[in-house]
């Protein structure tokens, strides 16, 4: 199968290329090959002749989205619309990568696939708009929501390790009232590869099992990296001013994937595997 992957140079795009490359022809669509957010993207993707399109490319800087909400909509909403239109021309299914941030974070339970989205920030709103575009234009699609992705060159894990190498005065401060589901890009890519083989279209939460706060995530990173002696202080979201408003509690439940036998290992085991690969 010919599979086009947008954002092929990103941490999930790269993991997808590695997971799917052995059995398929991969068509990487990086920034230089695709003007995401421009109507020309329809022709650019259509010209690949792909049998399946996977769309992880996005404007993912959540604070940047808050500062530039129109840009967020142009790339994440309109860009996804153009990818979906190309899939219509190709008669090809689409895998759209969405996010936990479409939820408000005011629940006390895991969010399941069909809970009602109600994003509270510009990034979440733009990604939810992308989901709606996919549903409006296509019949054959997978919407895959991920969260707290790590596995490439730039992610939370590497940021914590950099801070540990040269701790700021007073040590590292991490919020303990933002809770989510860390997701290892390698595990997510493997789960997506298994999902597309089923042809069971629909909405999925593909995240490593379990959940934690940002503080607990950082604490586990430092412990597994042999840096448990690094000073680490819990703070509250209110103590950490930023442009975006993160949803405070968004663990995702993998009900739909789990029903197909597609599950991901606990996030702690995935983190240990990632650290071992560095």
Secondary structure as GFF3:
##gff-version 3
##sequence-region A 1 278
A	DSSP	beta_strand	2	6	.	.	.	ID=ss1
A	DSSP	alpha_helix	11	21	.	.	.	ID=ss2
A	DSSP	beta_strand	25	29	.	.	.	ID=ss3
A	DSSP	alpha_helix	40	46	.	.	.	ID=ss4
A	DSSP	beta_strand	52	55	.	.	.	ID=ss5
A	DSSP	alpha_helix	62	67	.	.	.	ID=ss6
A	DSSP	alpha_helix	69	72	.	.	.	ID=ss7
A	DSSP	pi_helix	73	78	.	.	.	ID=ss8
A	DSSP	alpha_helix	79	90	.	.	.	ID=ss9
A	DSSP	beta_strand	93	99	.	.	.	ID=ss10
A	DSSP	three_ten_helix	100	102	.	.	.	ID=ss11
A	DSSP	alpha_helix	122	137	.	.	.	ID=ss12
A	DSSP	beta_strand	141	146	.	.	.	ID=ss13
A	DSSP	beta_strand	149	150	.	.	.	ID=ss14
A	DSSP	alpha_helix	156	165	.	.	.	ID=ss15
A	DSSP	beta_strand	172	175	.	.	.	ID=ss16
A	DSSP	beta_strand	179	180	.	.	.	ID=ss17
A	DSSP	beta_strand	183	184	.	.	.	ID=ss18
A	DSSP	alpha_helix	185	198	.	.	.	ID=ss19
A	DSSP	beta_strand	202	205	.	.	.	ID=ss20
A	DSSP	beta_strand	212	213	.	.	.	ID=ss21
A	DSSP	alpha_helix	214	224	.	.	.	ID=ss22
A	DSSP	beta_strand	232	235	.	.	.	ID=ss23
A	DSSP	three_ten_helix	237	239	.	.	.	ID=ss24
A	DSSP	alpha_helix	255	259	.	.	.	ID=ss25
A	DSSP	alpha_helix	267	277	.	.	.	ID=ss26
###
